[in-house]
Amino acid sequence: MSNYRRILALVAVNSDSIAVAQRALQMSRIYGATFALATVIDASSDIESDRVELVSANKELQQAQMRGVKEKLQQITVAIGCDGGCEIIVCHGRQAKVVAELTSSWRPDLVLVDARAPLRTEQDYCANPAYDVLLVQNGRPGFGGRMINALAAPL
């Protein structure tokens, strides 16, 4: 059994976020670990432009979006009973790059991700990651997931 000191819950602010955050909080209490709740606002659809007014409008929109998402993450921490007990991280940018930078700079030992979330972790881009990844399944898996589980079960 590993000894985790830094646990990062990477959520895609949706109905499954609470389950991921709860599991991360439980594990952080078991291991006495530092816990952070993070999300990435994907900027892959942002418009690139050299025009100053468009860039400043994008910055204002980005900041407003980040404030709104941070409030949602704070609501999640209250819902799981972790008022002020965890760090909240909201990042904006291209998802793969931002997740790789976040895991590199925050240096978690364990990253929890919703099994159905579109978020990807550094393990998709790095052959030798420095952390473990735990996919949190919320609810019953769909038909495809049940079939895979059945086929993967030992005979």
Order of alpha helices (4+ residues) and beta strands (2+ residues): beta-alpha-beta-alpha-beta-alpha-beta-beta-alpha
